[in-house]
Amino acid sequence: EYITLQKNKLIKTIAYIKQNLKQVISIEIKQNEI
Protein backbone atom coordinates (compact mmCIF):
# COMPACT_ATOMS: atom_id res chain seq x y z
CA GLU A 1 0.00 0.00 0.00
CA TYR A 2 2.90 2.33 0.77
CA ILE A 3 4.30 1.93 -2.74
CA THR A 4 0.93 2.84 -4.28
CA LEU A 5 0.82 5.93 -2.10
CA GLN A 6 4.27 7.00 -3.27
CA LYS A 7 3.33 6.31 -6.89
CA ASN A 8 0.23 8.49 -6.63
CA LYS A 9 2.30 11.24 -5.02
CA LEU A 10 4.81 11.03 -7.85
CA ILE A 11 2.11 11.14 -10.53
CA LYS A 12 0.53 14.19 -8.88
CA THR A 13 3.91 15.90 -8.61
CA ILE A 14 4.73 15.22 -12.26
CA ALA A 15 1.32 16.52 -13.37
CA TYR A 16 1.88 19.64 -11.25
CA ILE A 17 5.33 20.24 -12.74
CA LYS A 18 4.02 19.73 -16.29
CA GLN A 19 1.27 22.28 -15.70
CA ASN A 20 3.77 24.78 -14.29
CA LEU A 21 6.07 24.24 -17.26
CA LYS A 22 3.22 24.96 -19.68
CA GLN A 23 2.45 28.20 -17.85
CA VAL A 24 6.11 29.26 -17.81
CA ILE A 25 6.51 28.48 -21.51
CA SER A 26 3.38 30.45 -22.47
CA ILE A 27 4.64 33.40 -20.39
CA GLU A 28 8.03 33.20 -22.11
CA ILE A 29 6.36 33.20 -25.54
CA LYS A 30 4.20 36.21 -24.64
CA GLN A 31 7.25 38.13 -23.44
CA ASN A 32 9.15 37.32 -26.63
CA GLU A 33 6.30 38.65 -28.78
CA ILE A 34 6.56 42.12 -27.24
N, C-alpha and C positions, 0 to 999 in steps of 0.2 A: 504493500500500500504506500510505503514511503517513496518508493521509486516513482510511482504514478503521480504522487504529489509533486515531486521535483520536476517531472516531465511537464506537467501542466504549468508549473511556474515558469519553466524555460520557454514553453510555447507562448505564454502570455508576454513574457519579456521580449521575445523576438518580435512578436506582433507589434508591441509598443515601440520598439526601436525602428521597425520598418515604417510605421506611421510617422514617427518623428523625422526620419530621413526624408520621406516624401514632402513634409512641410518645409524642411530646410532647403531642399532642392527647389521647390516652387518659389521660395523667398529669394534664393540666389538668382533664379531666372528672371524674376521681376526686377531685381536690382540691376541686372545686366542690361535690361531693356531700356532703362532710363539713360 
